Amino acid sequence: MTDLGRVLIAAAERNPRALAVVDGERRFDYAAWLDTAARLAAGLGSLGLGRGDRLAVIMQNRWEMAALHWACQLAGVVAVPLNWRSNAGELDYFLEDSGGAALAFDVSAVGAVAGSAHAAQLRRIATGDVPGGTAEFGDLLRAPAEAAPRASEDDFSLMLYTSGTTGRGKGVPRTHRAERAAALAHIAQNCYRAGERTLGVMPLYHTMGVRSLLAMPPVGGVFVCQHRFDRDEALRLIEAERVTALYLVPTLYYDLLGSAGFAGADVSSVRKLGFAGAPMAEGLLHRVESAFRPELFVNHYGSSEIYTFTIDQNAAGKPGSAGKAGINQRIRVVEIGAGDPERTVAAGIEGEVIASLESEEAFAGYWQRPDANARALKQGWYFTGDVGYCDRDGDLFVTGRVDDMIITGGENVLPAEIESVLSVHPAVVEAAVAGLADERWGQKVAAFVVRSGPVDAEALDAHCRASTLADFKRPREYVFVRAIPKSPVGKVLRRLLIAGEYEEDEESGVRRSA
């Protein structure tokens, strides 16, 4: 049973009356959920989509998108979920690059679809009263249910696109076998039990959202849809639906804790926390631990290409640690720039993190990108582009990206260590560090800080001097900003900081230290 269609069928046979999906007033048990997916699979067939064809889906996290994902698994159609914030030009790129045969969309993407020349050439499935469709989502549901899975374990299940923070996103095709292995690893590593309830708010175009969706059927769990993140609505859903497990990027935990309603919200049902997508600063880590008091707090480090690199199931116990290799994985830290998986570095020495492509969770290569494959895939290992080191216990610490490295006065500096030091200052809400051009140093370390109370550059510099931070790593410039620019899934967009594309707070002061 290594294709995902059979996973859903088995879940419906095992727990037909168990609640599967909640979206507002819509509630599906597993029998109804399988019937819905099976009807959609037949409906896709009536539009001419068959095994191996690609269906682009640009929707928010609504039940229709989740159902289409499962319908694709039954029909052998490859799901291509896209960021609903994409503009028409980006949509054109994704549709052309993926070779999409059809497009499904909701109200969030009407403008992009209307402006996309490529979308105009495709069959377009629209939800509800959304204009611009050549087929109606509801019409597909009238097809007779066909719950006969047509995909094999080696067929592609979906194609994700990388976030493209430094360029256009790359297609990451993933097989049914890899997706099922990743779902089971997610269940095991987060210790999910029968009947778990997860908040389905991480976008379904992102690997974290897909993992939350796929992990529920094997445990007879509930996927609680939240179309787009709103912290107060998230707190309401957690309380109303008795959500037991959260799997979010650090930014969303920060937002939840920042809600005026958090103190009065009932989050006692949440016993398991997980985060991924970006490191969690030490200050936020302790705030989250204190606020939820979870039974399990997991730091998951991975990617779209290989779902799991490492896992730490006690994230607050060793702040900054990403733990050890996941159950399907082997990792190494090798010399930066060497491109050789055998040139490992000693404990405590920073290098590039690489992960074995023998993992059941791994992809086989980027979609139509031999150039990217040549850079990242070498001798059976995936070169992540992340920098880190292993301590003497064998725990991995991820310290930054190779591309984020700041070279100041000939010294290599990575932002994560400095950001962690700044994060524990009581007046610092969030901090991001980037390298700015400097005539003397080549680059200077600059800290962009969101503050919660009165604090100036001199105070933060004194804080850094009192820490274990090496002197050459201290920020030489502080800029106080309203918010740190991030991607939709919470990754810091340092290129925008470097380009000056941010808004300073009212009392922003810039300080250049000696």
GIURLIN-V595213 format. One record per pair of residues at least 6 apart in sequence whose C-alpha atoms are under 7 Angstrom apart, sorted by the first residue. I is the first residue (numbers start at 0). J is the second residue. Records with the same first field share a line. If there is no record, write none. Layout:
I: J / J
This chain:
0: 6
1: 152 / 175 / 176 / 179
2: 150 / 151 / 152 / 175 / 176
3: 72 / 175 / 179
4: 72 / 73 / 148
5: 148
6: 217
7: 33 / 216
8: 33
10: 29 / 216 / 217 / 219
11: 29 / 30 / 33
14: 29 / 219
15: 28 / 29 / 30
16: 28 / 29 / 30
17: 28 / 29 / 219
18: 27 / 28 / 29 / 221
19: 27 / 28 / 29 / 32 / 220 / 221 / 222
20: 26 / 27 / 28 / 221 / 222 / 223
21: 27 / 222 / 223 / 224
22: 61 / 62 / 223 / 224
34: 144
35: 66 / 140
36: 66 / 67 / 69 / 70
37: 70 / 144 / 145 / 146
38: 139 / 140 / 141 / 142 / 143 / 144 / 145
39: 67 / 70 / 139 / 140
40: 70 / 71 / 73 / 74 / 145
41: 142 / 143 / 144 / 145
42: 139 / 140 / 142
49: 74 / 75 / 76
50: 74 / 75 / 76 / 150
51: 75 / 76 / 77
52: 76 / 77 / 100
53: 76 / 77 / 78 / 79 / 98 / 99 / 100
54: 76 / 77 / 78 / 79 / 99 / 100 / 101 / 102
55: 78 / 79 / 80 / 81 / 99 / 101 / 102 / 103
56: 79 / 80 / 81 / 102 / 103 / 104
57: 80 / 81 / 82 / 83 / 103 / 104 / 105 / 108
58: 64 / 83 / 104 / 105 / 107 / 108
59: 83 / 226 / 227
60: 200 / 202 / 203 / 224 / 225 / 226 / 227
61: 224 / 225 / 226
62: 224
68: 78
71: 77 / 78
72: 156
73: 146 / 147 / 148 / 149 / 150
74: 148 / 149 / 150
75: 149 / 150
77: 155 / 156 / 157 / 158
78: 156 / 157 / 158
79: 157 / 158 / 159
80: 159 / 203 / 204
81: 204
82: 204
83: 107 / 108
85: 111
86: 111
87: 111 / 112 / 114 / 115
88: 115
90: 111 / 115
91: 115 / 116 / 117
94: 117
100: 121
101: 121 / 122 / 123
102: 121 / 122 / 123 / 124
103: 123 / 124 / 125
104: 124 / 125 / 126
105: 125 / 126 / 129
106: 129
112: 118
113: 131
122: 133
123: 132 / 133 / 134
124: 132 / 133 / 134 / 135 / 136
125: 132 / 134 / 135 / 136
126: 135 / 136
152: 174 / 175 / 176
153: 174 / 175 / 176
154: 174 / 175
155: 172 / 173 / 174 / 175
156: 173 / 174 / 175
157: 172 / 173
158: 170 / 171 / 172 / 173
159: 170 / 171 / 172 / 204
160: 168 / 169 / 170 / 171
161: 168 / 169 / 170
162: 168
164: 492
169: 365
170: 365 / 366
171: 303 / 304 / 365 / 366
172: 362 / 365 / 366
173: 362
177: 359 / 360 / 361
178: 360
180: 359 / 360
181: 306 / 360
182: 210 / 213 / 214
183: 214
184: 326
185: 214
186: 214
189: 297
192: 218
193: 218 / 219 / 220
194: 218 / 219 / 220 / 221
195: 220 / 221 / 243 / 244
196: 220 / 221 / 222 / 242 / 243 / 244
197: 221 / 222 / 223 / 242 / 243 / 244 / 245
198: 222 / 223 / 224 / 242 / 245
199: 208 / 211 / 222 / 223 / 224 / 225
200: 208 / 224 / 225 / 226 / 227 / 228
201: 207 / 208 / 247
202: 208
203: 209
206: 303
212: 222
215: 221 / 222
230: 254 / 255 / 258
231: 258 / 260
234: 264
237: 266
238: 265 / 266
241: 268
242: 268 / 269
243: 268 / 269 / 270 / 271
244: 269 / 270 / 271 / 272
245: 271 / 272 / 273
246: 272 / 273 / 274
247: 273 / 274 / 275
248: 274 / 275 / 276 / 277 / 488 / 489
249: 274 / 277 / 279
250: 489
253: 283
255: 261
270: 293 / 294 / 295
271: 293 / 294 / 295 / 296
272: 293 / 295 / 296 / 297
273: 296 / 297 / 298 / 299
274: 297 / 298 / 299
275: 298 / 299 / 300
277: 490
280: 419 / 422
281: 318 / 319 / 419 / 422 / 423
282: 422 / 423
284: 315
285: 315
288: 315
295: 312 / 313
296: 312 / 313 / 314
297: 310 / 311 / 312 / 313 / 314
298: 310 / 311 / 312 / 314 / 321
299: 309 / 310 / 311 / 321
300: 307 / 308 / 309 / 310 / 321
301: 307 / 308 / 309
304: 361 / 362
305: 360 / 361 / 362
306: 360 / 361
307: 325
308: 324 / 325 / 328 / 330 / 354
309: 321 / 322 / 323 / 324 / 325
310: 321 / 322 / 323 / 324 / 325
311: 321 / 322 / 323
319: 396
320: 394 / 395 / 396
321: 394 / 395 / 396 / 397
322: 394 / 395
323: 393 / 394 / 395
324: 330
327: 358 / 359
328: 355 / 358
329: 354 / 355
330: 353 / 354 / 355
331: 343 / 352 / 353 / 354
332: 343 / 344 / 350 / 351 / 352 / 353 / 388
333: 340 / 342 / 343 / 344 / 350 / 351 / 352
334: 342 / 343 / 344 / 350 / 351
335: 350 / 351
340: 380
344: 350
346: 388 / 389 / 390 / 391
347: 388 / 389 / 390
348: 388
349: 386 / 387 / 388
350: 386 / 387 / 388
351: 384 / 385 / 386 / 387
352: 382 / 383 / 385 / 386 / 387
353: 380 / 381 / 382 / 383
354: 380 / 381 / 382
355: 379 / 380 / 381
356: 379 / 380 / 381
364: 372
365: 371 / 372
375: 381 / 382 / 383
376: 382
384: 400 / 401
385: 397 / 399 / 400 / 401
386: 397 / 398 / 399 / 400 / 401
387: 395 / 396 / 397 / 398 / 399
388: 395 / 396 / 397
389: 395 / 396
398: 413 / 415 / 416
399: 413 / 414 / 415
403: 413
404: 411 / 412 / 413
405: 411 / 412 / 413 / 434 / 442
406: 412 / 442
407: 440 / 441 / 442 / 443
408: 440 / 441
412: 472
414: 432 / 433
418: 430 / 431 / 432
420: 463
421: 427 / 430
422: 428 / 429 / 430
426: 450 / 451 / 452 / 453 / 454
427: 448 / 449 / 450 / 451
428: 449 / 450 / 451
429: 448 / 449
430: 446 / 447 / 448 / 449
431: 446 / 447 / 448
432: 444 / 445 / 446 / 447
433: 444 / 445 / 446 / 493 / 497
434: 442 / 443 / 444 / 445
435: 442 / 443 / 444 / 445 / 497
436: 442 / 443
437: 443
443: 475
444: 473 / 474 / 475 / 476
445: 474 / 475 / 476 / 477
446: 474 / 476 / 477 / 478
447: 477 / 478 / 479 / 480
448: 478 / 479 / 480
449: 479 / 480 / 481 / 482
456: 477 / 510
463: 473
475: 511 / 512
476: 509 / 510 / 511 / 512
477: 509 / 510
478: 507 / 508 / 509
479: 503 / 504 / 507 / 508
480: 502 / 503 / 504 / 507
481: 502 / 503 / 504
484: 491 / 492 / 495 / 501
485: 491 / 492
486: 492
